[in-house]
């Protein structure tokens, strides 16, 4: 059988409210209860207190039948229909304080103020950061005083109205909804007094970038600085104290000298110079890189050879000489002579194809590494030879259709009419083309001029000329040049006038 529902507990106020009307009711069961207006005044508080409980009973469908005397078997069915009340939301976890601020340092100090700076904590959390509070106290005491009345969001603060000669301890606390963080304090107490000359490292321009030196060379650096009274100068390498066996430091009132007699690879690193006057400090970093020749490529192999070509691949050297590889030098050697020749210089890839190899010869290849210092002393050589075998070459010249260059004669330059004087040579010129070479002959008044010594006929490379030596009046007429070959003939004509010179008669004496 299903379990019976648990009886509903009634509050004391409700029990009192039910008992009081029952006691005052008449003995007759048929009499109605008195109206609410006629209830005693002292029962009102009890009824008011019982009202919430009655509302809860009316809202519960399982409790109502139980009080009214309904059968017990119907109660489980109605109780099963009641939905479970919703669960209350889980409250968020309480906010946690942030981690402590970092790198608390002194930016400035004078006779009545102190400026401190810091960096943001590493862990701020989801609740964010409300600000910072700066506190200070005299050295040897624990009476911390807040320097700022309200939280500051800046990462530096000026503590004012200080007393000259005090020795103060300073700490910074980060605040968020979770509370205060762990305090971050200065490394040492700060004296409050005026500094005559603040410390400052005057790093030369050449040292502001990477200083590169070849292995075995000397390093001699002079770095000036400012500060009064005399600053305390300290050096570190990669955050560690210097090895005095390798590095010599000599400091004067105005500069410090950094000296290494013979540079080695282990001297490479980041050197930091610190100049400190009381609590004020200035730092400068110098990056020194000692380089040398690189090692050879780790390996090289002949990938393939075909025709007049050979394909090579190699891997980068294991030792780059403490600087980047700027390229590779590829050389070849004919096994007949054994002489090496450079085929690729300052080549940047790790594979190459060497061409223009001689057919019938065998070749070996080697590769050098190059960096800023120079070329590696050793190289990587291929184990296999590239054999350029001879192959039968049959040349089949293309067939071209023979062109017909035959052409009938054609004059490209015509004869021009001319006039000359008796006794002066005259020359006629024209040009003709044609193939086969045409035969040229001259005519005067349609009569062929033969081998007359008075006429000189020349035909050279298509230029035809007729020279008439000391002509007379009888040589005037029409001159014709005729050219003919198997394809045809062509003519060109002109008129030549020969005039007699008339001299003026002499005057009679």
Long-range contacts (C-beta under 8 A, 24 or more apart in sequence): 2-76, 3-76, 4-72, 4-75, 4-76, 5-62, 5-66, 5-75, 5-76, 5-79, 7-66, 8-57, 8-60, 8-63, 8-66, 8-67, 10-53, 11-49, 11-50, 11-53, 13-46, 13-49, 13-50, 13-53, 14-49, 14-50, 14-53, 14-54, 16-46, 16-50, 17-43, 17-46, 17-47, 17-49, 17-50, 20-46, 94-178, 95-125, 95-126, 95-127, 95-176, 95-177, 95-178, 96-125, 96-127, 96-178, 97-125, 97-174, 97-176, 97-178, 97-179, 97-180, 97-181, 97-182, 98-123, 98-124, 98-125, 98-129, 98-174, 98-176, 98-178, 98-181, 99-123, 99-124, 99-174, 99-181, 99-182, 100-173, 100-174, 100-181, 100-182, 100-183, 100-184, 101-132, 101-172, 101-173, 101-174, 101-181, 101-184, 102-184, 104-170, 104-171, 104-172, 104-184, 104-185, 104-186, 105-186, 105-281, 106-186, 106-190, 106-279, 106-280, 106-281, 107-156, 108-158, 108-280, 109-190, 109-191, 109-192, 109-193, 109-195, 109-278, 109-279, 109-280, 110-192, 110-193, 110-194, 110-195, 111-164, 111-192, 111-193, 111-194, 112-160, 112-161, 112-162, 112-163, 112-164, 112-192, 113-158, 113-159, 113-160, 113-161, 113-162, 114-158, 114-159, 114-162, 114-168, 114-170, 114-190, 114-192, 115-156, 115-157, 115-158, 115-159, 116-156, 116-157, 116-159, 116-170, 116-172, 116-186, 117-155, 117-156, 118-155, 118-156, 118-172, 118-184, 119-155, 120-155, 121-174, 121-181, 124-176, 125-176, 125-178, 127-176, 127-177, 127-178, 128-176, 128-177, 129-153, 129-174, 129-175, 129-176, 130-175, 130-176, 130-177, 131-174, 131-175, 132-157, 132-172, 132-173, 132-174, 132-175, 133-172, 133-173, 133-175, 133-180, 134-159, 134-170, 134-171, 134-172, 134-173, 135-170, 135-171, 135-172, 135-173, 135-183, 136-168, 136-169, 136-170, 136-171, 137-168, 137-169, 138-166, 138-167, 138-168, 138-169, 139-167, 139-168, 139-169, 139-189, 144-171, 151-175, 162-192, 163-192, 164-192, 164-193, 164-194, 165-191, 165-192, 165-193, 166-191, 166-192, 167-191, 167-192, 168-192, 186-279, 188-279, 190-278, 190-279, 191-278, 191-279, 193-278, 195-228, 195-277, 195-278, 195-280, 196-228, 196-229, 197-226, 197-227, 197-228, 197-277, 198-226, 198-227, 198-277, 198-280, 198-282, 199-225, 199-226, 199-227, 199-231, 199-275, 199-276, 199-277, 199-280, 199-281, 199-282, 200-225, 200-226, 200-227, 200-275, 200-282, 201-225, 201-273, 201-275, 201-282, 201-283, 201-284, 202-226, 203-284, 203-286, 207-286, 209-287, 210-287, 210-288, 210-289, 211-286, 211-287, 211-288, 211-289, 212-289, 212-291, 212-323, 212-372, 213-263, 213-288, 213-289, 213-290, 213-291, 214-263, 214-290, 214-291, 214-292, 214-373, 215-263, 215-264, 215-265, 215-290, 215-291, 215-292, 216-262, 216-263, 217-262, 217-263, 218-259, 218-260, 218-261, 218-262, 218-263, 219-258, 219-259, 219-260, 219-263, 219-267, 219-288, 220-257, 220-258, 220-259, 220-260, 221-257, 221-258, 221-259, 221-286, 222-255, 222-256, 222-257, 222-258, 223-255, 223-256, 223-257, 223-258, 223-273, 223-284, 223-286, 224-254, 224-255, 225-254, 225-255, 225-256, 225-273, 225-275, 225-282, 227-275, 227-277, 228-277, 229-277, 231-275, 231-276, 231-277, 232-275, 232-276, 232-277, 233-273, 233-274, 233-275, 233-276, 234-273, 234-274, 234-276, 235-271, 235-272, 235-273, 235-274, 236-271, 236-272, 236-274, 237-269, 237-270, 237-271, 237-272, 238-269, 238-270, 239-272, 242-271, 258-286, 263-290, 264-290, 265-290, 265-292, 265-322, 268-322, 289-322, 289-323, 290-322, 291-321, 291-322, 291-323, 291-371, 291-372, 291-373, 292-321, 292-322, 292-373, 293-321, 293-371, 293-373, 293-374, 293-375, 293-376, 293-377, 294-319, 294-320, 294-321, 294-323, 294-325, 294-369, 294-370, 294-371, 294-373, 294-376, 295-319, 295-320, 295-321, 295-369, 295-376, 295-378, 296-367, 296-368, 296-369, 296-376, 296-378, 296-379, 296-380, 297-328, 297-367, 297-368, 297-369, 297-379, 297-380, 298-380, 299-380, 300-365, 300-366, 300-367, 300-380, 300-381, 300-382, 301-382, 301-383, 301-384, 302-365, 302-382, 302-383, 302-384, 302-385, 302-386, 303-351, 305-386, 305-387, 305-388, 307-388, 308-355, 308-356, 308-357, 308-358, 308-359, 308-388, 309-353, 309-354, 309-355, 309-357, 310-353, 310-354, 310-357, 310-363, 310-365, 310-386, 311-351, 311-352, 311-353, 312-351, 312-352, 312-353, 312-354, 312-365, 312-367, 312-382, 313-350, 313-351, 314-350, 314-351, 314-367, 314-380, 315-350, 316-350, 316-369, 317-369, 317-376, 320-369, 320-371, 321-371, 321-373, 323-371, 323-372, 323-373, 324-371, 324-372, 325-369, 325-370, 325-371, 326-370, 326-371, 326-372, 327-370, 328-367, 328-368, 328-369, 328-370, 329-367, 329-368, 329-370, 329-375, 330-354, 330-365, 330-366, 330-367, 331-365, 331-366, 331-367, 331-368, 331-379, 332-357, 332-363, 332-364, 332-365, 333-363, 333-364, 333-365, 333-366, 334-358, 334-361, 334-362, 334-363, 335-361, 335-362, 335-363, 335-364, 335-385, 336-361, 340-366, 346-370, 357-386, 357-388, 358-388, 359-388, 359-389, 359-390, 359-391, 360-388, 360-389, 360-390, 361-388, 362-386, 362-387, 362-388, 363-388, 405-435, 406-435, 406-436, 406-486, 406-487, 407-433, 407-434, 407-435, 407-487, 408-434, 408-485, 408-487, 408-488, 408-489, 408-490, 409-433, 409-434, 409-438, 409-483, 409-484, 409-485, 409-487, 409-488, 409-489, 409-490, 410-434, 410-490, 411-481, 411-483, 411-490, 411-492, 412-462, 414-492, 414-494, 415-479, 415-481, 415-492, 415-493, 415-494, 416-494, 417-494, 417-495, 417-496, 417-497, 418-494, 418-495, 418-496, 418-497, 419-496, 419-497, 419-498, 419-499, 420-471, 420-496, 420-497, 420-498, 420-499, 421-498, 421-499, 421-500, 421-501, 422-471, 422-472, 422-473, 422-498, 422-499, 422-500, 422-501, 423-470, 423-471, 423-472, 423-501, 424-470, 424-471, 425-467, 425-468, 425-469, 425-470, 425-471, 426-467, 426-468, 426-471, 426-496, 426-498, 427-465, 427-466, 427-467, 427-468, 428-465, 428-466, 428-467, 428-468, 428-479, 428-481, 428-494, 428-496, 429-463, 429-464, 429-465, 430-463, 430-464, 430-481, 430-492, 431-462, 431-463, 431-464, 432-462, 432-464, 432-481, 432-483, 432-490, 433-462, 434-483, 434-485, 434-487, 434-490, 435-485, 435-487, 436-485, 436-486, 436-487, 437-485, 438-483, 438-484, 438-485, 438-489, 438-490, 439-483, 439-484, 439-485, 440-464, 440-481, 440-482, 440-483, 441-481, 441-482, 442-466, 442-479, 442-480, 442-481, 442-482, 443-479, 443-480, 443-481, 443-482, 444-475, 444-477, 444-478, 444-479, 444-480, 445-477, 445-478, 446-478, 446-480, 468-496, 471-496, 471-498, 472-498, 473-498, 473-500
